[in-house]
Amino acid sequence: MKRRRAREYALQLLYEHEFAEGEPDISGFFADMQEDDKVVDFASRIVRGTLKHRDEIDAAIREAAEHWVLERMAAVDRNILRAGAFELMYLPDVPPAVAIDEALEIAKRYSSSESVAFINGILDRIAKTRRT
């Protein structure tokens, strides 16, 4: 569950980043929390890695999301996809099934039921074609 909490924090930071200028203030985000260091570290790893590889991640999402425009997707869905794709593409220590399942659980909590199936399809395609 700690990693799920880290993924949820990462989603919040990535979502915030869409609407703010500059790099996300990760340390400021966690400043008033007494959160486990492992949670903070994993959330930071997802946020920094997703932003570092955003062009490649967005290209993979565009390729997998046939007939969908990335910029027209809901911001929450787009960032769940980005974080999930980052895990699939750049974190070999996370099994693909775990990365997808965690993204779906977060989508169930923060998005719509229709989005869950949409996110599942896209991440499944990325897992099959883009694992590095």
N, C-alpha and C positions, 0 to 999 in steps of 0.2 A: 504493500500500500504506500510505502514511502516514495517509491518511484512514480506512482500515479499522482501523488501530491506534487512532486517535482514537475511532472508533465503538465499538470493543471496550471502551476505557476508559470511555466514556460509559455503556455498558450496565452495567459494574461499579459505577459511581457511582450510577446510577439504582436498581439492584438493592439496593445498600447502603442507599439512602435509604428504601426501603420498610420497613426494619426498624430504622432509627435515627430518633431525634427531631431536629428542626431541619434546617437546610440542610446539604447535603453539603459536606464540607471538601475542596474541589477542590484548593486549594493544598497542603494536607496530604497528599492522595493522591499528588501528583506530587513532594513534597518530596525524597524519596530517589532519584528517578529522574533520569537525565540524558537527558530526552526533548526532542525537537525542539520549539521554540516553536510551530510551526504545528500540531503534533499536540495539544499542550496547549490551544491556543486553540480549535481545532475541537471537541475533546471538551468544553471548557467551554461553548462556544456551544450544543452539543446539550443538555447537562445543564440549563443555565440556561433555555434556551428551552422545553424539554420541561416543566420544572417551572412556568415562568411561564404556559404555555398548557395546563396539564394538564387543566383542566375541558373545554376545547374539544376537545382531543385525545381524551380519554376518551369524550366524546359521539360523536365521529366513529367511534371503534372500536366502541362499542356499536351504533351504527346499521349499520355494515358487518358486524358479527359477529352476524348473525341467529341467534337461539336459543342464544346463548352469553352467559353472565354474566361480565363483565369480572373481577370479584373472584374468580371461581372458576378463572380461567385460571392456568396456572403463572406464577409471578412472573417467571421469565426471559422467557417468551413475551410476557407483558404489557409488559415493559419494552423488549423488541425492537420490539414494535408501537408503543409510545409514541414511541420515538426515530425509528423509520421514518416514522410519521405526522407527527411534527414536521418532518422534512425535507421531506416531501411538501407539507405545508400552509404552511410558513413560510420555507422556504429556496428561493426561486426560482432561485438559481444552481446548485442540484443538480437535474439532470434526473430526472424521476420513475423512469425505468428504472434509473438508477444507485442511487437511494435504495432501491428495492425489491430489486434484486440484492444490494446490500451487506447489507441486513437478512437476506436469505435465506442468504448466506454465513456471517453471524454465527450464525444459527439452526442451520445445519449443524454448527457447531463447539460451540455451547453448549446446544443443545436436542435434541429427538428428530427423527427423520425425518418422523414424522407432523406435527410442529409446522411444519416447513418449508412444506408444502402449505397448512396452515391460515393461517400468516402471509402467504403469497403471496396467497391469496384475499382476505384482509381489506385488505392494503395496496393491492392492485389496485383494489378497490372505492373505497377512499378516494382514490386517485389520479384515478379517473374522476369523482368527485363533489365533492371538497373542495379542490382546488388553488386557493390564493388568490393 
